[in-house]
Amino acid sequence: MPPAYDLGHSGEAYHPLDTGSGGGKDACAPNSSAAQIRHSMGFRTSWMRQLRRYKLPIVLLMLLFLVSCLAYRILSVEQDAPPMDIHRSSPLLDAYEDFSAMRAGDLKMRIEEMVRIKSTVSVELRELESRRQKLQSDISQYNQKIEELKQELLREQTELERLKISVEQAQVAQREAVQRNTPDLALPRSLLPNTLPRKNNPITGGMAASCEMHNCFNHSRCSLTSGFPVYLYDPDEHSVQRKGYDIDGFLKTTLKQTLGYNAHIVKDPKHACIYLVLVGEALLEQDLLRNNRYAAQEAEHQQPSTPTIENDCPVDMEKLYSLPYWGGDGRNHVLLNLARRDLTSHRTNPLYKQNTMRAIVVQSAFEREQFRPGYDLIVPPILGPPGGDVWQECAEMVPARRKYLLTYQGELRPKQSSLNPLDAFILEHLADMAKGATQDQFVLQFQCVPATEQQEGDSLPDWTLCGSDSSRRQLLKDSTFSLILPPLNGRVSSTLMLARIYEALRSGAVPVILGADELRLPYAETVDWRRTALLLPKARITELHFLLRAVQDADLLLLRRQGRLIWERYLSSVQATVDTVIASLRDRLGIPPRPVPSVIAQSVFNSTFIPLKSDPPVGLDTEPEESLGPIEPPYPSPAFRRNYTILRMQAKEAWNDWLDPFYLYPQLPFDPALPSEAKFVGSHTGFRPIGKGLGGAGKEFGESLGGNYPREQFTIVMLTYEREQVLMDSLGRLYGLPYLHKVVVVWNSPKPPLDDLRWPDIGVPVAVLRAPRNSLNNRFLPFDVIKTEAVLSVDDDAHLRHDEILFGFRVWREHRDRVVGFPGRYHAWDLGNPNGQWHYNSNYSCELSMVLTGAAFVHKYYLYLYTYHLPQAIRDKVDEYMNCEDIAMNFLVSHITRKPPVKVTSRWTFRCPGCPVSLSEDDTHFQERHKCINFFSRVFGYTPLLNTQYRADSILFKTRIPHDKQKCFKYI
């Protein structure tokens, strides 16, 4: 029992209102407080009476409270205490209860009861712990779900913004379509004549001498949309040679064969714009028995016949006038006299003093009074093979300065020919220059030792060739410049002079054409010979040595390079000559060439099979808060819009820079850009300026494509070989990529894809094409399903973020004629090799010369050039090594543009994490690439790769901007 407290009137009791000792009285208090003390004492007495009345209930309440606290304490101690042995816990039990008085049976029951209670409590505790862990797991899942929903909300907000931008872009496109006032040009539809040439009255030789295109050519048969159809008289069926003469069999066969490859040839004469007649090279029948390096022995069983008149014209003009489509005056007829074996006789110009009426004459030799400028056409003799690669015929372009500064070998024939005083002075001065006190070496021989191969008795007065073709070639390979003397007797062109130009260009000796102001050079209407040769009047002979020494190495190599390009494209073979003749005539009429053929795409799936689709992974490579561009429907690049202007306005570039006037391309990387204000005044169609013209930072930048060209999209071309899962992952990462028009997968494996393979639905078409064979060259085939100018060539294991791809696309739009991409490489000179060789290098470097096409943008134009223009030997080397196609593309683009590639972003490699090891990991891979660079350099004659020391990053990269502005790209 708790002790009782005495609350009576004892003087020792405690009173709460007492303020001091001695019963609460202060002996020193003043009398004025007596009343307050008495009042206080009365109140205290009243309170004590009330307290006695409730004493018992208060004591009971306090006892209950203490018992409850004690019970709670005992239970909490039992729960918190670890399980103990019964003997060790007995002192604790004794502390709470006295068990000594209990019987053994009661004690056992009590213990069993306590054990049961403990077991029950343990089970409840485990259940509570399980519930706690489940609640924590639920809380974690809910937190993760909340974060995912936040990310999803940001993505949806970004997607909503993109959709809003897309709606605005669609509205702009709709307004442009309504307001368009120019036709949507495309490939021209051929408008052909459907009748044979009408019969006209013959004309005299005097009238024929004044022929020009405006008064002797029938333009009505050659509409702008005709495609320039050409008809060839079969030389076997329509021979125009006199008895005793015949056309060289090699020439007839190769001409028919090469014209068969030409896109302009038609079989129906009713549709023709011009008619080709092969009139030469006409040789005596006994001369046809001679062998040459290209033709087989001919007509061994035939007995040669000799013409009755020794110097008779080999062309029978009556047979010529009797051609079925001659039309009386020969208009729209082209007479081809192509010299090949006979370079000296009068037969090189068989139509001299003959009335060819309104026909156009194409040959190598012309007299001054015979040639009709702007009407007749001068071509070089055909001294090369029928066609194919000709790079083996050429010499290396470097070093710039060779052993001899100037060379010439020739002899005036017939020997009885005489020189005028100026020509005699020129020879005398050249002889003195060669003997002068100078370190420069010359080879100037005006007599052939040994005697010349040509011994024709009816040769025209001219400077004949000395020695054999191989001896002349060896001398020219050691010559920096090659002297070209003009023909005698006032001729504007001769076969021998053009043969010298041909050989000089082939060997890399820069022609120095003396008396060029008196001459007519081949294809002078289109080919700029000032970029290929030094053209000098005869009066500059005394300053010739000074001028040759003044030519710097850079200009010298530029002349040599241009000369080789002109030779390869227009002079080197029968096919080159025939194609150039047709292109020159077509260029005169302003008719667009035929469109370049695309490679017809063949799907890897048959027409009835529908591949399985799968949902793509979302949000793998894009930052959710970064809007990279609008969502647009597929928009192909406008094609063939400059059909009727490009060869009128940029003919010089097409013939001398691009070196491809033979085909019409859908677009060119050299197409001009409009002035800035044209985007807003009159020519706004298709342009999407940043901020509608006001400019802006990241937000406005992401809404529009901007730049200097109208809106466009790009196509991804992906080469793959039996790596299905890697391919599917790469395709899935392209989901939601702005400005993507289409994905073209080139299936390089002979095995078709598995039927149960699920292709991700990425929002744009995915064309899976069957490759003709397993070749890395298939990466650059110009498939007809590629409808955009921009082509992103990507390996199937390349891992690029969306922002990287779009930044590369934007940079490419400003450098459309170059390779723009991510992994940079360079070619390094091997200092340990005494002969000098290039090495391919992939180490980190501050200078690069190549961008690998495993992740690079190129213009579709270069796909055509790679397939149709690049030497076949390079593509064969790519197939041999199964390597180096990216090096070949870099060579090609740098060769055409003379510019280095453009590297974007800091990425040096694009290795895919988790992908199988590729071929590039093998050391043999690098050894093959060393060999490729050196072989390609031999094929081109030089190494066209150029070094660059910068890379492209976005404008606001690492720039501090206000908090309310965004950067162009967050991480680029």
Secondary structure, DSSP 4 states (H G I P E B T S, - for coil): -PPPP--SS-TTS--TT--SSSTT--TT--GGGHHHHHHHHHHHHHHHHHHHHTHHHHHHHHHHHHHHHHHHHHHHHHHHSPP--HHHHHHHHHHH---TTS-HHHHHHHHHHHHHHHHHHHHHHHHHHHHHHHHHHHHHHHHHHHHHHHHHHHHHHHHHHHHHHHHHHHHHHHHHHHH--S----SPPP----SPPPP-----HHHHHT--HHHH--GGGS-TTS---EEE--TTTS--BPTTEEE-HHHHHHHHHHHHH-TTB-S-GGG-SEEEEEEE-EEETTGGG---SSSPP--TTSPP---SSTT--SB-HHHHHTSTT-TTT-TTEEEEE--SS--SBGGGSTTTTS--TTPEEEES-B-TTT--TTTSEE-----S-SSS--GGGSPP--SSS-SEEEEEEEEEESTT----HHHHHHHHHHHHHHHSS-S--EEEESS-SS--S---TTBPSEEEE-S-HHHHHHHHHTEEEEEEPPPSTT-SB-HHHHHHHHHHHHHTPEEEEETGGG---TTTTT--GGGTSEEE-GGGGGGHHHHHHH--HHHHHHHHHHHHHHIIIIISSHHHHHHHHHHHHHHHHT---PBPPPBPP-BSS-TT---EEEPPP-SSSS-TT----------PPP-STTTTTHHHHSHHHHHHTS---S-B-S--TTPPPPPGGGGTTT--TT---GGGGT--SHHHHHH---SSS----EEEEEEESS-HHHHHHHHHTTTT-TTEEEEEEEE-SSSPPPTTPEEE--SS-EEEEE-SSS-GGGGG--BTT--SSEEEEEETT----HHHHHHHHHHHHHSTTS-EES-EEEEEE-TT-TT--EEEE-S--S-BSEE-TTEEEEEHHHHHIIIIIS-HHHHHHHHHHT--HHHHHHHHHHHHH----EEESS----PPTTPPP-GGGSHHHHHHHHHHHHHHHHHHSS-----B--EE--TTTT----TT---SSS--
